[in-house]
């Protein structure tokens, strides 16, 4: 659990460009994944 929290803090502290690159690596089409994660 601590590693997940630390990773989240790393991502939040990062530059916007790096966040966009991370999203594009895993979600190329920028699909809304809310229903897949929550439901």
Order of alpha helices (4+ residues) and beta strands (2+ residues): alpha-alpha-alpha
